[in-house]
Amino acid sequence: MRAGPYAFLGTGWVGCEPDHGVEGGGNNQTYERPAEVDVDYGTPLGLCKESKPGVFTREYTKSTATHDCNSGKSFVTMKGE
């Protein structure tokens, strides 16, 4: 299977029932849209690479994304800032 240049971020069935819920119990939840979803990080310049043990980095035209598997933390640094 080959992936295309786009991705989909969905919220499942959230929002598909009335606010009072099917049983009237207030079951409908909504998710806030994080501002980070609307940032243009650029186009990937290649695959991610292990920059040091357990730390992976991927370069984009407008940013650099890093995930540290050792700490479980991720960072995005915008270029030119």
Summary of the structure (lengths in Angstrom):
residues: 81
radius of gyration: 18.3
end to end distance: 36.9
largest distance: 52.8
contacts: 132
relative contact order: 0.14
helix: 5%
strand: 28%
